[in-house]
Amino acid sequence: MTTTNAELTIHERQTVPVHVCLDADIVERFLKTGPDWGRRINAALRDWLKTHSPHEIQL
């Protein structure tokens, strides 16, 4: 039986280590949330992607 990504829990999803540059104020706000702040950034991005597309962002 094949499991789709949608069927996986957040703890079972495969993660990929990446290096990104974030604004200092963004990092500070997430750091204040304590351990696992990086996972919270991931969760925030995942939640945003439910209603948006990365193509919407104007750089």
C-alpha positions in Angstrom: 0.0 0.0 0.0 1.4 3.4 -1.0 1.1 6.3 1.4 0.6 9.8 -0.1 2.1 12.9 1.5 -1.3 14.1 2.4 -1.8 11.0 4.6 1.4 11.5 6.5 1.4 13.2 9.9 3.6 16.2 10.4 6.1 13.9 12.2 6.3 11.4 9.4 6.9 13.9 6.6 10.4 13.8 5.2 12.4 17.0 5.9 15.1 18.5 3.8 17.8 20.7 5.4 18.0 24.0 3.7 19.8 27.3 4.2 17.6 30.4 3.9 18.1 34.1 4.8 15.2 35.5 6.8 14.7 39.0 8.1 16.0 39.4 11.7 12.6 40.5 13.1 11.0 37.3 11.7 13.7 35.1 13.2 13.4 36.9 16.5 9.7 36.4 16.8 10.0 32.7 16.1 13.0 32.3 18.4 10.9 33.7 21.3 8.5 30.8 20.9 11.2 28.4 22.3 12.5 25.1 21.1 11.3 23.8 17.7 10.9 27.4 16.3 12.1 26.1 12.9 9.3 23.6 12.9 6.9 26.5 13.6 8.2 28.4 10.6 7.6 25.3 8.5 4.1 25.0 9.8 3.4 28.7 9.1 4.6 28.3 5.5 2.5 25.1 5.1 -0.6 26.9 6.5 0.0 29.9 4.1 0.3 27.5 1.1 -3.2 26.2 1.8 -4.6 29.4 0.4 -1.8 31.0 -1.6 0.7 30.2 -4.3 4.4 31.0 -4.1 3.9 32.7 -7.5 1.8 35.4 -5.9 4.8 36.8 -4.1 6.2 40.0 -5.6 10.0 40.3 -5.0 
